[in-house]
Amino acid sequence: MIYNAFKKLGIALTITSLAIIGQAHAGGKTYTENEFLDAFSAKTKKVVTDKLGAPAKKELSVKPSNAGTMIGKNVDDQKSKNVKVEMWYYKNIVKYDPKHTYKETEITFVNDHVMNIAFFNNR
């Protein structure tokens, strides 16, 4: 009898946890594609974080060690500025129709400003 009570409690906690995880971004707000693009294009990381919260995942772009040979140019030129490229990923925040959201939204920052936004269902 105690086992069944704990089993039911475990199922309830799992369902509640999944619901919370699914709604963890910005209080569960979703955007249409155009709303999202208007709200975040060319914005800073601070604006994105303030509105969406922390991303589900982050990735930094790294220059390959043989980049200069591949493009036939000196990429280690001391006169050029360093460029920082970072990708942030959010889950289920952009709608493509009234009932469905894209599985993932990728925001690419270049020097801490949004440079590209992409929506994916195939990852």
All heavy atoms as an XYZ file, in Angstrom:
974
protein
N       0.824     -1.188      0.000
C       0.000      0.000      0.000
C       0.873      1.259      0.000
O       0.614      2.176     -0.762
C      -0.921     -0.008      1.218
C      -1.844      1.177      1.215
S      -3.421      0.846      1.931
C      -3.203      1.365      3.575
N       1.910      1.291      0.823
C       2.813      2.442      0.851
C       3.539      2.554     -0.498
O       3.715      3.638     -1.029
C       3.818      2.323      2.017
C       3.070      2.445      3.336
C       4.908      3.370      1.904
C       3.933      2.241      4.558
N       3.901      1.400     -1.070
C       4.581      1.386     -2.356
C       3.710      2.057     -3.428
O       4.193      2.866     -4.217
C       4.920     -0.052     -2.759
C       5.452     -0.160     -4.167
C       6.763      0.213     -4.452
C       4.645     -0.618     -5.203
C       7.261      0.135     -5.729
C       5.135     -0.698     -6.486
C       6.443     -0.327     -6.751
O       6.925     -0.408     -8.018
N       2.433      1.726     -3.462
C       1.520      2.316     -4.449
C       1.396      3.825     -4.261
O       1.316      4.573     -5.241
C       0.139      1.660     -4.377
C       0.142      0.275     -4.971
O       1.000     -0.051     -5.790
N      -0.795     -0.559     -4.548
N       1.378      4.282     -3.017
C       1.287      5.723     -2.753
C       2.525      6.433     -3.281
O       2.432      7.492     -3.916
C       1.113      5.974     -1.258
N       3.709      5.848     -3.037
C       4.943      6.454     -3.531
C       5.008      6.404     -5.063
O       5.492      7.320     -5.709
C       6.181      5.774     -2.937
C       6.508      6.259     -1.561
C       6.487      5.396     -0.486
C       6.839      7.589     -1.339
C       6.788      5.838      0.786
C       7.146      8.046     -0.065
C       7.112      7.175      0.999
N       4.510      5.315     -5.629
C       4.499      5.177     -7.084
C       3.624      6.264     -7.711
O       4.020      6.923     -8.665
C       3.997      3.784     -7.460
C       4.114      3.473     -8.925
C       3.715      2.029     -9.188
C       3.754      1.738    -10.670
N       3.333      0.376    -10.954
N       2.439      6.481     -7.152
C       1.543      7.530     -7.653
C       2.166      8.906     -7.469
O       2.089      9.755     -8.351
C       0.192      7.464     -6.938
C      -0.658      6.300     -7.351
C      -1.964      6.283     -6.598
C      -2.764      5.040     -6.938
N      -3.993      4.947     -6.171
N       2.813      9.122     -6.322
C       3.473     10.392     -6.053
C       4.612     10.619     -7.053
O       4.783     11.710     -7.579
C       4.019     10.420     -4.625
C       4.763     11.696     -4.208
C       3.832     12.896     -4.277
C       5.332     11.546     -2.813
N       5.377      9.581     -7.348
C       6.474      9.667     -8.314
C       5.982     10.042     -9.697
O       6.560     10.866    -10.391
N       4.874      9.438    -10.125
C       4.285      9.759    -11.430
C       3.809     11.198    -11.447
O       4.055     11.931    -12.404
C       3.136      8.771    -11.760
C       3.722      7.377    -12.006
C       2.351      9.259    -12.969
C       2.683      6.291    -12.120
N       3.165     11.640    -10.382
C       2.678     13.019    -10.311
C       3.840     14.003    -10.343
O       3.780     15.028    -11.018
C       1.843     13.226     -9.059
N       4.930     13.697     -9.612
C       6.100     14.569     -9.612
C       6.757     14.615    -10.983
O       7.199     15.665    -11.434
C       7.111     14.112     -8.558
C       6.706     14.369     -7.108
C       7.728     13.757     -6.163
C       6.554     15.845     -6.835
N       6.821     13.476    -11.659
C       7.417     13.434    -12.998
C       6.611     14.285    -13.965
O       7.166     15.076    -14.724
C       7.480     11.976    -13.502
O       8.254     11.214    -12.587
C       8.091     11.912    -14.884
N       5.308     14.160    -13.949
C       4.448     14.946    -14.838
C       4.587     16.425    -14.524
O       4.729     17.250    -15.426
C       2.978     14.476    -14.723
C       2.849     13.067    -15.308
C       2.046     15.451    -15.423
C       1.529     12.409    -15.035
N       4.598     16.785    -13.246
C       4.758     18.181    -12.843
C       6.113     18.710    -13.282
O       6.219     19.816    -13.803
C       4.605     18.323    -11.314
O       3.340     17.788    -10.933
C       4.705     19.768    -10.886
N       7.167     17.923    -13.102
C       8.509     18.350    -13.506
C       8.581     18.583    -15.001
O       9.144     19.575    -15.460
C       9.549     17.294    -13.127
O       9.573     17.124    -11.738
N       8.005     17.693    -15.792
C       8.007     17.870    -17.241
C       7.243     19.119    -17.646
O       7.658     19.853    -18.547
C       7.405     16.642    -17.934
C       8.257     15.379    -17.870
C       7.488     14.197    -18.454
C       9.578     15.564    -18.595
N       6.142     19.383    -16.988
C       5.371     20.588    -17.291
C       6.166     21.840    -16.956
O       6.171     22.806    -17.721
C       4.049     20.570    -16.522
N       6.870     21.823    -15.841
C       7.677     22.983    -15.447
C       8.837     23.178    -16.413
O       9.108     24.281    -16.855
C       8.184     22.821    -13.996
C       7.007     22.944    -13.029
C       9.256     23.845    -13.673
C       7.334     22.561    -11.601
N       9.517     22.093    -16.778
C      10.634     22.191    -17.715
C      10.155     22.722    -19.061
O      10.775     23.580    -19.671
C      11.321     20.818    -17.890
C      12.062     20.451    -16.611
C      12.267     20.824    -19.079
C      12.535     19.024    -16.552
N       9.028     22.264    -19.532
C       8.494     22.715    -20.809
C       8.111     24.179    -20.806
O       8.117     24.837    -21.835
N       7.793     24.728    -19.643
C       7.365     26.119    -19.548
C       8.414     26.999    -18.882
O       8.136     28.116    -18.482
C       6.056     26.206    -18.745
C       4.891     25.491    -19.391
C       4.513     26.093    -20.720
O       4.496     27.299    -20.882
N       4.237     25.243    -21.692
N       9.655     26.537    -18.775
C      10.691     27.239    -18.028
C      11.092     28.573    -18.643
O      11.586     29.443    -17.967
C      11.923     26.357    -17.900
N      10.894     28.755    -19.910
C      11.304     29.979    -20.578
C      10.262     31.073    -20.398
O       9.096     30.875    -20.624
C      11.519     29.717    -22.071
C      10.278     29.261    -22.745
N       9.322     30.123    -23.210
C       9.796     28.028    -22.977
C       8.324     29.445    -23.724
N       8.591     28.171    -23.592
N      10.700     32.227    -19.965
C       9.901     33.454    -19.942
C       8.460     33.240    -19.499
O       7.541     33.792    -20.074
C       9.936     34.099    -21.318
N       8.249     32.441    -18.503
C       6.911     32.232    -17.991
C       6.006     31.502    -18.966
O       4.798     31.570    -18.876
N       6.564     30.800    -19.950
C       5.764     30.027    -20.883
C       5.285     30.819    -22.086
O       4.521     30.308    -22.876
N       5.731     32.053    -22.265
C       5.302     32.857    -23.407
C       5.815     32.252    -24.702
O       6.937     31.804    -24.792
C       5.820     34.287    -23.272
C       5.440     35.177    -24.447
C       5.744     36.618    -24.157
C       5.528     37.523    -25.341
N       4.277     37.385    -26.044
N       4.953     32.217    -25.698
C       5.370     31.800    -27.034
C       5.159     32.962    -27.994
O       4.376     33.872    -27.723
C       4.584     30.574    -27.522
O       3.193     30.864    -27.467
C       4.900     29.339    -26.684
N       5.871     32.918    -29.094
C       5.850     33.981    -30.096
C       5.529     33.391    -31.460
O       5.864     32.236    -31.728
C       7.238     34.634    -30.203
C       7.757     35.259    -28.943
C       8.382     34.496    -27.961
C       7.661     36.625    -28.740
C       8.879     35.077    -26.808
C       8.153     37.213    -27.580
C       8.762     36.429    -26.627
O       9.257     37.013    -25.480
N       4.945     34.185    -32.337
C       4.878     33.791    -33.739
C       6.260     34.062    -34.326
O       7.090     34.741    -33.704
C       3.822     34.598    -34.523
O       4.227     35.967    -34.551
C       2.437     34.457    -33.903
N       6.512     33.565    -35.526
C       7.821     33.796    -36.149
C       8.113     35.297    -36.266
O       9.191     35.759    -35.901
C       7.872     33.147    -37.530
C       7.835     31.631    -37.464
C       7.471     30.996    -38.792
O       6.611     31.549    -39.522
O       8.048     29.943    -39.094
N       7.156     36.056    -36.781
C       7.374     37.496    -36.972
C       7.522     38.243    -35.650
O       8.349     39.152    -35.544
C       6.259     38.113    -37.811
C       6.371     37.725    -39.274
O       7.460     37.427    -39.761
N       5.252     37.707    -39.968
N       6.735     37.878    -34.644
C       6.872     38.508    -33.327
C       8.277     38.279    -32.776
O       8.897     39.192    -32.236
C       5.853     37.931    -32.339
C       4.437     38.353    -32.558
C       3.447     37.585    -31.678
O       3.802     36.513    -31.131
O       2.311     38.065    -31.552
N       8.768     37.054    -32.926
C      10.089     36.720    -32.404
C      11.174     37.498    -33.144
O      12.065     38.079    -32.519
C      10.336     35.215    -32.516
C      11.506     34.753    -31.700
C      11.356     34.429    -30.365
C      12.768     34.648    -32.268
C      12.435     34.014    -29.596
C      13.858     34.232    -31.514
C      13.689     33.913    -30.174
N      11.093     37.519    -34.462
C      12.086     38.249    -35.251
C      12.065     39.739    -34.922
O      13.119     40.363    -34.759
C      11.844     38.026    -36.747
C      12.065     36.596    -37.243
C      11.592     36.459    -38.685
C      13.509     36.177    -37.098
N      10.877     40.318    -34.798
C      10.770     41.744    -34.449
C      11.313     42.023    -33.047
O      11.951     43.046    -32.807
C       9.311     42.213    -34.535
C       8.784     42.253    -35.962
O       9.602     42.244    -36.914
O       7.547     42.288    -36.120
N      11.061     41.107    -32.121
C      11.449     41.326    -30.725
C      12.948     41.158    -30.485
O      13.501     41.801    -29.593
C      10.678     40.373    -29.812
N      13.629     40.305    -31.284
C      15.003     39.958    -30.938
C      16.063     40.245    -31.999
O      17.254     40.181    -31.688
C      15.068     38.485    -30.520
C      14.228     38.208    -29.315
C      13.028     37.530    -29.424
C      14.609     38.664    -28.068
C      12.234     37.294    -28.316
C      13.821     38.438    -26.948
C      12.638     37.752    -27.071
N      15.691     40.568    -33.214
C      16.696     40.862    -34.248
C      17.565     42.039    -33.828
O      17.051     43.074    -33.406
C      16.015     41.163    -35.584
O      15.410     40.003    -36.083
N      18.880     41.852    -33.940
C      19.902     42.880    -33.644
C      19.932     43.326    -32.173
O      20.561     44.318    -31.848
C      19.731     44.082    -34.554
N      19.272     42.606    -31.293
C      19.279     42.952    -29.872
C      20.528     42.399    -29.191
O      21.220     41.549    -29.712
C      18.027     42.410    -29.177
C      16.714     42.943    -29.728
C      16.582     44.428    -29.527
C      15.221     44.960    -29.822
N      14.873     45.195    -31.182
N      20.788     42.866    -27.978
C      21.943     42.399    -27.205
C      21.586     41.137    -26.424
O      20.409     40.807    -26.248
C      22.396     43.471    -26.205
O      21.342     43.682    -25.262
C      22.764     44.777    -26.902
N      22.624     40.479    -25.903
C      22.408     39.304    -25.055
C      21.567     39.656    -23.841
O      20.735     38.873    -23.408
C      23.748     38.738    -24.582
C      24.484     37.939    -25.586
C      25.730     37.365    -24.908
C      26.569     36.589    -25.875
N      27.770     36.070    -25.218
N      21.791     40.828    -23.288
C      21.049     41.244    -22.101
C      19.556     41.313    -22.386
O      18.736     40.839    -21.598
C      21.556     42.589    -21.582
C      20.816     43.037    -20.319
C      21.394     44.286    -19.733
C      20.690     44.805    -18.515
N      19.554     44.132    -17.976
N      19.180     41.893    -23.517
C      17.759     41.988    -23.881
C      17.162     40.595    -24.035
O      16.074     40.306    -23.521
C      17.580     42.811    -25.184
C      16.154     42.724    -25.695
C      17.987     44.258    -24.962
N      17.885     39.701    -24.719
C      17.391     38.338    -24.917
C      17.241     37.620    -23.584
O      16.215     37.007    -23.305
C      18.333     37.556    -25.866
C      17.926     36.094    -25.957
C      18.350     38.201    -27.253
N      18.256     37.723    -22.729
C      18.204     37.066    -21.415
C      17.084     37.635    -20.555
O      16.384     36.881    -19.874
C      19.550     37.210    -20.682
O      20.583     36.696    -21.517
C      19.554     36.458    -19.375
N      16.905     38.952    -20.575
C      15.838     39.570    -19.778
C      14.462     39.088    -20.202
O      13.582     38.882    -19.371
C      15.897     41.099    -19.886
C      17.093     41.691    -19.149
O      17.748     40.963    -18.377
O      17.380     42.887    -19.368
N      14.253     38.872    -21.510
C      12.936     38.463    -22.000
C      12.727     36.954    -22.010
O      11.620     36.485    -21.770
C      12.708     39.018    -23.409
C      12.517     40.513    -23.427
C      12.149     41.001    -24.811
C      11.953     42.507    -24.816
N      11.560     42.989    -26.152
N      13.793     36.186    -22.295
C      13.634     34.739    -22.453
C      14.240     33.912    -21.325
O      13.974     32.729    -21.216
C      14.269     34.278    -23.772
C      13.665     34.818    -25.050
C      14.454     34.307    -26.254
C      12.204     34.437    -25.161
N      15.094     34.525    -20.534
C      15.793     33.761    -19.502
C      16.993     33.044    -20.095
O      17.370     33.274    -21.244
N      17.574     32.168    -19.331
C      18.758     31.433    -19.774
C      18.371     30.420    -20.853
O      17.300     29.823    -20.796
C      19.395     30.718    -18.595
N      19.237     30.223    -21.833
C      18.937     29.240    -22.882
C      19.072     27.808    -22.375
O      19.728     27.554    -21.366
C      20.004     29.538    -23.944
C      21.130     30.136    -23.195
C      20.516     30.898    -22.052
N      18.464     26.884    -23.097
C      18.580     25.466    -22.758
C      19.988     24.962    -23.022
O      20.479     24.055    -22.351
C      17.579     24.653    -23.567
N      20.670     25.586    -24.015
C      22.011     25.153    -24.388
C      22.746     26.333    -25.019
O      22.133     27.184    -25.660
C      21.894     24.000    -25.388
C      23.188     23.450    -25.922
C      22.973     22.225    -26.796
C      22.422     22.590    -28.142
N      22.408     21.507    -29.120
N      24.083     26.366    -24.837
C      24.934     27.389    -25.455
C      26.091     26.700    -26.164
O      26.582     25.677    -25.690
C      25.543     28.334    -24.415
C      24.590     29.242    -23.720
C      25.365     30.145    -22.763
C      24.451     31.050    -21.977
N      25.210     31.947    -21.092
N      26.543     27.294    -27.277
C      27.721     26.805    -27.976
C      28.556     27.992    -28.427
O      28.011     29.008    -28.848
C      27.346     25.979    -29.207
C      26.721     24.648    -28.893
C      26.401     23.838    -30.135
O      26.679     24.300    -31.266
O      25.860     22.744    -29.980
N      29.875     27.856    -28.343
C      30.791     28.876    -28.835
C      31.396     28.413    -30.146
O      31.760     27.253    -30.294
C      31.925     29.125    -27.837
C      31.577     29.936    -26.607
C      32.749     29.947    -25.636
C      31.221     31.354    -26.994
N      31.523     29.322    -31.093
C      32.175     29.015    -32.352
C      33.678     29.100    -32.152
O      34.177     30.019    -31.510
C      31.728     30.019    -33.409
O      32.391     29.774    -34.615
N      34.401     28.145    -32.704
C      35.853     28.096    -32.552
C      36.482     28.047    -33.945
O      36.066     27.259    -34.794
C      36.270     26.854    -31.736
C      37.774     26.772    -31.610
C      35.611     26.867    -30.374
N      37.504     28.863    -34.145
C      38.203     28.875    -35.424
C      39.051     27.609    -35.532
O      39.850     27.312    -34.647
C      39.085     30.116    -35.508
C      39.905     30.194    -36.791
C      40.722     31.454    -36.851
C      41.841     31.377    -35.848
N      42.791     32.466    -35.916
N      38.926     26.859    -36.640
C      39.749     25.667    -36.817
C      41.235     26.023    -36.902
O      41.595     27.090    -37.399
C      39.271     25.086    -38.149
C      37.960     25.734    -38.419
C      37.983     27.051    -37.720
N      42.086     25.132    -36.447
C      43.524     25.405    -36.434
C      44.087     25.571    -37.844
O      45.068     26.271    -38.040
C      44.260     24.293    -35.693
O      44.014     23.051    -36.322
N      43.485     24.967    -38.854
C      43.981     25.072    -40.224
C      43.148     26.030    -41.079
O      43.119     25.914    -42.303
C      44.036     23.688    -40.874
C      42.646     23.076    -41.026
O      41.695     23.509    -40.388
N      42.549     22.055    -41.850
N      42.494     26.990    -40.466
C      41.605     27.895    -41.202
C      42.341     28.678    -42.274
O      41.840     28.860    -43.382
C      40.911     28.851    -40.234
N      43.549     29.144    -41.980
C      44.312     29.917    -42.956
C      44.624     29.132    -44.206
O      44.537     29.640    -45.326
N      44.997     27.874    -44.059
C      45.309     27.040    -45.222
C      44.066     26.759    -46.048
O      44.141     26.726    -47.280
C      45.897     25.677    -44.776
O      46.201     25.675    -43.401
C      47.105     25.320    -45.552
N      42.960     26.581    -45.394
C      41.724     26.244    -46.108
C      41.241     27.393    -46.988
O      40.750     27.159    -48.080
C      40.616     25.852    -45.114
C      40.899     24.590    -44.334
S      41.130     23.146    -45.371
C      39.482     22.915    -45.981
N      41.372     28.624    -46.517
C      40.857     29.745    -47.311
C      41.967     30.504    -48.038
O      41.694     31.437    -48.788
C      40.029     30.725    -46.457
C      40.870     31.365    -45.355
C      38.819     30.044    -45.873
C      40.154     32.474    -44.619
N      43.216     30.089    -47.827
C      44.334     30.705    -48.529
C      44.603     32.141    -48.117
O      44.984     32.979    -48.920
N      44.393     32.441    -46.855
C      44.551     33.798    -46.354
C      45.103     33.737    -44.936
O      44.823     32.803    -44.202
C      43.178     34.487    -46.369
C      43.169     35.922    -45.934
C      41.754     36.477    -46.026
C      41.699     37.849    -45.420
N      40.360     38.379    -45.367
N      45.855     34.736    -44.532
C      46.378     34.790    -43.166
C      45.252     35.213    -42.229
O      44.886     36.379    -42.170
C      47.550     35.776    -43.080
C      48.128     35.832    -41.672
O      47.767     35.041    -40.804
N      49.020     36.775    -41.458
N      44.694     34.266    -41.490
C      43.587     34.568    -40.582
C      44.077     35.004    -39.208
O      43.277     35.387    -38.367
C      42.617     33.373    -40.430
C      41.908     33.103    -41.723
C      43.349     32.140    -39.938
N      45.393     34.955    -38.998
C      45.961     35.371    -37.715
C      46.517     36.790    -37.799
O      47.414     37.157    -37.051
C      47.057     34.401    -37.277
C      46.487     33.028    -36.962
O      45.389     32.983    -36.384
O      47.126     32.019    -37.311
N      45.987     37.579    -38.696
C      46.418     38.966    -38.877
C      46.177     39.738    -37.584
O      45.061     39.789    -37.070
C      45.650     39.594    -40.035
C      46.134     40.986    -40.391
O      47.108     41.459    -39.774
O      45.528     41.586    -41.295
N      47.216     40.345    -37.056
C      47.130     41.065    -35.784
C      46.311     42.349    -35.888
O      45.861     42.881    -34.885
C      48.538     41.386    -35.264
C      49.387     40.160    -34.977
C      48.766     39.243    -33.932
O      48.141     39.695    -32.978
N      48.911     37.943    -34.121
N      46.125     42.871    -37.099
C      45.360     44.118    -37.276
C      43.853     43.885    -37.237
O      43.090     44.815    -37.025
C      45.733     44.782    -38.602
C      47.169     45.299    -38.631
C      47.460     45.938    -39.955
C      48.293     44.947    -40.746
N      48.593     45.363    -42.098
N      43.422     42.667    -37.468
C      41.980     42.410    -37.491
C      41.438     42.216    -36.074
O      42.134     41.742    -35.177
C      41.673     41.177    -38.341
O      42.250     40.044    -37.771
N      40.194     42.614    -35.893
C      39.542     42.471    -34.588
C      39.073     41.033    -34.394
O      38.655     40.380    -35.344
C      38.323     43.400    -34.512
C      38.654     44.854    -34.350
C      37.434     45.759    -34.388
C      36.281     45.292    -33.556
N      35.147     46.209    -33.548
N      39.121     40.565    -33.165
C      38.562     39.256    -32.843
C      37.043     39.326    -32.922
O      36.440     40.326    -32.527
C      38.976     38.813    -31.447
C      40.402     38.334    -31.400
O      40.956     37.946    -32.418
N      40.999     38.358    -30.227
N      36.458     38.267    -33.414
C      35.010     38.175    -33.513
C      34.561     37.022    -32.630
O      35.056     35.907    -32.759
C      34.561     37.942    -34.972
C      33.062     37.774    -35.048
C      35.025     39.078    -35.860
N      33.633     37.300    -31.742
C      33.106     36.267    -30.846
C      31.740     35.833    -31.375
O      30.822     36.650    -31.487
C      32.976     36.813    -29.428
C      32.473     35.797    -28.438
C      32.332     36.394    -27.056
C      31.704     35.396    -26.118
N      31.363     36.002    -24.831
N      31.619     34.562    -31.702
C      30.362     34.018    -32.212
C      29.852     32.978    -31.216
O      30.576     32.071    -30.826
C      30.552     33.371    -33.602
C      29.237     32.790    -34.107
C      31.098     34.390    -34.596
N      28.605     33.142    -30.817
C      28.000     32.244    -29.824
C      26.581     31.920    -30.254
O      25.856     32.780    -30.746
C      28.002     32.940    -28.465
C      27.600     32.080    -27.309
C      27.772     32.777    -25.969
O      28.241     33.936    -25.919
O      27.425     32.165    -24.953
N      26.169     30.661    -30.078
C      24.814     30.239    -30.403
C      24.078     29.833    -29.130
O      24.638     29.104    -28.309
C      24.830     29.045    -31.374
C      25.225     29.397    -32.785
S      26.978     29.673    -33.027
C      27.662     28.079    -32.771
N      22.871     30.346    -28.996
C      22.007     29.979    -27.865
C      20.806     29.240    -28.426
O      20.279     29.594    -29.481
C      21.530     31.219    -27.116
C      22.575     31.895    -26.291
C      23.910     31.653    -26.259
C      22.340     32.959    -25.367
N      24.532     32.495    -25.367
C      23.584     33.311    -24.808
C      21.217     33.653    -24.959
C      23.727     34.315    -23.859
C      21.354     34.650    -24.017
C      22.596     34.975    -23.467
N      20.344     28.235    -27.674
C      19.227     27.405    -28.121
C      18.101     27.425    -27.089
O      18.333     27.202    -25.905
C      19.704     25.967    -28.338
C      20.768     25.878    -29.404
C      22.119     25.980    -29.070
C      20.429     25.723    -30.739
C      23.105     25.914    -30.045
C      21.401     25.661    -31.726
C      22.733     25.758    -31.368
O      23.708     25.709    -32.334
N      16.888     27.683    -27.576
C      15.687     27.661    -26.744
C      14.731     26.622    -27.306
O      14.687     26.386    -28.513
C      15.013     29.036    -26.736
C      15.794     30.085    -25.985
C      16.754     30.867    -26.618
C      15.583     30.284    -24.625
C      17.480     31.819    -25.920
C      16.305     31.239    -23.922
C      17.249     32.007    -24.579
O      17.970     32.950    -23.880
N      13.941     26.024    -26.441
C      13.014     24.962    -26.836
C      11.564     25.459    -26.812
O      11.135     26.114    -25.865
C      13.126     23.766    -25.875
C      14.522     23.235    -25.682
C      14.921     22.370    -26.824
C      16.288     21.739    -26.545
N      16.858     21.149    -27.715
N      10.829     25.159    -27.869
C       9.368     25.341    -27.937
C       8.891     26.750    -27.583
O       7.952     26.914    -26.804
C       8.679     24.316    -27.030
C       9.028     22.905    -27.422
O       8.920     22.529    -28.584
N       9.476     22.112    -26.467
N       9.508     27.771    -28.151
C       9.076     29.136    -27.843
C       8.507     29.882    -29.047
O       7.963     30.957    -28.880
C      10.210     29.974    -27.210
C      11.398     30.085    -28.143
C      10.609     29.422    -25.854
C      12.443     31.070    -27.672
N       8.624     29.292    -30.249
C       8.123     29.971    -31.451
C       7.111     29.077    -32.149
O       7.395     27.916    -32.462
C       9.283     30.333    -32.413
C       8.740     30.988    -33.672
C      10.280     31.252    -31.724
N       5.916     29.639    -32.395
C       4.827     28.900    -33.025
C       4.904     29.014    -34.548
O       5.165     30.087    -35.071
C       3.476     29.457    -32.583
C       3.204     29.358    -31.103
C       1.855     29.918    -30.758
C       1.952     31.433    -30.742
N       0.782     32.099    -30.194
N       4.668     27.902    -35.236
C       4.535     27.966    -36.692
C       3.081     27.818    -37.119
O       2.737     28.043    -38.273
C       5.436     26.963    -37.418
C       5.223     25.500    -37.078
C       4.303     24.727    -37.768
C       5.987     24.898    -36.091
C       4.129     23.390    -37.476
C       5.826     23.556    -35.798
C       4.904     22.806    -36.491
O       4.739     21.473    -36.201
N       2.215     27.467    -36.199
C       0.767     27.522    -36.384
C       0.147     27.616    -34.991
O       0.854     27.529    -33.996
C       0.243     26.345    -37.224
C       0.296     24.992    -36.537
O       0.226     24.916    -35.293
O       0.417     23.979    -37.249
N      -1.146     27.837    -34.895
C      -1.737     28.071    -33.559
C      -1.539     26.948    -32.535
O      -1.559     27.205    -31.336
C      -3.230     28.254    -33.866
C      -3.262     28.736    -35.276
C      -2.121     28.043    -35.971
N      -1.306     25.715    -32.988
C      -1.212     24.597    -32.050
C       0.194     24.011    -31.900
O       0.406     23.171    -31.042
C      -2.151     23.474    -32.489
C      -3.617     23.837    -32.400
C      -4.482     22.674    -32.767
C      -5.947     23.034    -32.674
N      -6.822     21.910    -33.001
N       1.144     24.414    -32.732
C       2.452     23.764    -32.727
C       3.593     24.770    -32.647
O       3.515     25.849    -33.222
C       2.636     22.925    -33.999
C       1.606     21.862    -34.149
N       0.456     22.035    -34.896
C       1.539     20.612    -33.631
C      -0.270     20.934    -34.846
N       0.361     20.056    -34.073
N       4.661     24.361    -31.938
C       5.854     25.200    -31.856
C       7.027     24.471    -32.509
O       7.035     23.243    -32.600
C       6.246     25.513    -30.396
O       6.519     24.286    -29.717
C       5.169     26.297    -29.678
N       8.012     25.257    -32.952
C       9.259     24.655    -33.412
C       9.937     24.010    -32.214
O       9.896     24.550    -31.106
C      10.190     25.717    -33.994
C       9.750     26.246    -35.331
C       9.168     27.504    -35.438
C       9.924     25.495    -36.488
C       8.769     27.998    -36.662
C       9.522     25.984    -37.717
C       8.946     27.235    -37.799
O       8.545     27.713    -39.012
N      10.580     22.881    -32.425
C      11.258     22.194    -31.330
C      12.417     23.011    -30.777
O      12.688     22.977    -29.586
C      11.775     20.826    -31.787
C      10.672     19.835    -32.080
C      11.243     18.520    -32.548
C      10.113     17.569    -32.921
N      10.629     16.319    -33.485
N      13.097     23.746    -31.663
C      14.267     24.483    -31.219
C      14.402     25.793    -31.981
O      14.141     25.868    -33.170
C      15.513     23.627    -31.442
C      16.770     24.156    -30.834
C      17.877     23.119    -30.867
O      18.352     22.788    -31.966
O      18.247     22.638    -29.787
N      14.810     26.830    -31.263
C      15.124     28.124    -31.852
C      16.577     28.425    -31.558
O      17.001     28.353    -30.410
C      14.223     29.230    -31.256
O      12.857     28.901    -31.541
C      14.551     30.587    -31.846
N      17.334     28.729    -32.616
C      18.753     29.048    -32.466
C      18.946     30.542    -32.679
O      18.523     31.093    -33.687
C      19.577     28.282    -33.500
C      21.059     28.623    -33.477
C      21.795     27.998    -34.634
O      21.795     28.601    -35.726
O      22.356     26.901    -34.451
N      19.601     31.176    -31.713
C      19.946     32.596    -31.832
C      21.461     32.676    -31.909
O      22.155     32.187    -31.018
C      19.435     33.408    -30.627
C      17.924     33.261    -30.488
C      19.827     34.878    -30.771
C      17.347     33.895    -29.237
N      21.977     33.265    -32.988
C      23.424     33.416    -33.153
C      23.811     34.850    -32.835
O      23.267     35.792    -33.413
C      23.850     33.074    -34.590
O      23.425     31.747    -34.889
C      25.366     33.166    -34.747
N      24.736     34.980    -31.890
C      25.258     36.290    -31.499
C      26.633     36.481    -32.123
O      27.456     35.563    -32.100
C      25.418     36.390    -29.977
C      24.126     36.344    -29.220
C      23.634     35.133    -28.753
C      23.417     37.501    -28.960
C      22.446     35.089    -28.034
C      22.236     37.462    -28.248
C      21.747     36.259    -27.791
N      26.886     37.664    -32.655
C      28.220     38.046    -33.095
C      28.579     39.287    -32.295
O      27.874     40.300    -32.362
C      28.273     38.323    -34.609
C      29.652     38.828    -35.020
C      27.904     37.063    -35.390
N      29.647     39.174    -31.512
C      30.057     40.251    -30.600
C      28.888     40.743    -29.746
O      28.632     41.945    -29.628
C      30.712     41.395    -31.373
C      32.018     40.961    -32.004
O      32.659     40.037    -31.529
N      32.402     41.616    -33.066
N      28.168     39.787    -29.174
C      27.084     40.025    -28.199
C      25.829     40.689    -28.758
O      25.006     41.197    -28.003
C      27.603     40.814    -26.993
C      28.640     40.036    -26.214
O      28.649     38.791    -26.302
O      29.441     40.654    -25.496
N      25.641     40.671    -30.080
C      24.403     41.160    -30.691
C      23.825     40.059    -31.582
O      24.573     39.335    -32.242
C      24.647     42.411    -31.534
C      24.829     43.642    -30.705
N      26.022     43.950    -30.086
C      23.967     44.625    -30.378
C      25.881     45.082    -29.416
N      24.639     45.512    -29.576
N      22.500     39.944    -31.610
C      21.843     38.923    -32.431
C      22.147     39.209    -33.902
O      21.882     40.300    -34.409
C      20.320     38.900    -32.195
C      19.643     37.928    -33.151
C      20.002     38.539    -30.751
N      22.700     38.194    -34.575
C      23.021     38.329    -35.980
C      22.161     37.412    -36.837
O      21.861     37.715    -37.986
C      24.504     37.988    -36.205
C      25.015     38.259    -37.586
S      24.891     39.980    -38.133
C      25.883     40.832    -36.920
N      21.724     36.278    -36.268
C      20.925     35.318    -37.032
C      19.961     34.588    -36.087
O      20.304     34.307    -34.947
C      21.848     34.310    -37.718
C      21.108     33.443    -38.707
O      20.471     33.949    -39.616
N      21.187     32.137    -38.534
N      18.782     34.288    -36.618
C      17.776     33.531    -35.867
C      17.273     32.421    -36.782
O      16.950     32.682    -37.942
C      16.607     34.429    -35.423
C      17.106     35.516    -34.465
C      15.507     33.606    -34.772
C      16.070     36.578    -34.114
N      17.222     31.191    -36.256
C      16.749     30.060    -37.048
C      15.802     29.213    -36.214
O      15.970     29.093    -34.999
C      17.932     29.231    -37.525
N      14.819     28.616    -36.884
C      13.826     27.756    -36.239
C      13.969     26.346    -36.803
O      14.061     26.168    -38.017
C      12.407     28.278    -36.493
C      12.249     29.756    -36.210
C      11.963     30.644    -37.229
C      12.378     30.253    -34.919
C      11.818     31.994    -36.989
C      12.233     31.604    -34.657
C      11.952     32.482    -35.699
N      13.942     25.318    -35.909
C      14.154     23.945    -36.345
C      13.131     22.988    -35.748
O      12.745     23.116    -34.603
C      15.545     23.445    -35.908
C      16.675     24.226    -36.497
C      17.310     25.220    -35.755
C      17.117     23.961    -37.778
C      18.365     25.927    -36.294
C      18.181     24.679    -38.320
C      18.807     25.666    -37.579
N      12.772     21.985    -36.552
C      11.982     20.854    -36.071
C      12.720     19.532    -36.267
O      12.253     18.505    -35.829
C      10.638     20.765    -36.815
C       9.562     21.539    -36.107
O       9.614     21.726    -34.906
N       8.590     22.009    -36.847
N      13.847     19.566    -36.941
C      14.514     18.324    -37.326
C      15.773     18.035    -36.529
O      16.662     17.359    -37.004
C      14.867     18.373    -38.810
C      15.780     19.540    -39.154
O      16.001     20.405    -38.336
N      16.271     19.550    -40.376
N      15.882     18.523    -35.340
C      17.069     18.247    -34.519
C      16.717     17.376    -33.358
O      15.675     17.338    -32.860
C      17.666     19.558    -33.982
C      18.268     20.350    -35.090
C      18.969     21.511    -34.508
N      19.583     22.288    -35.558
C      20.472     23.209    -35.352
N      20.867     23.491    -34.142
N      20.979     23.874    -36.335
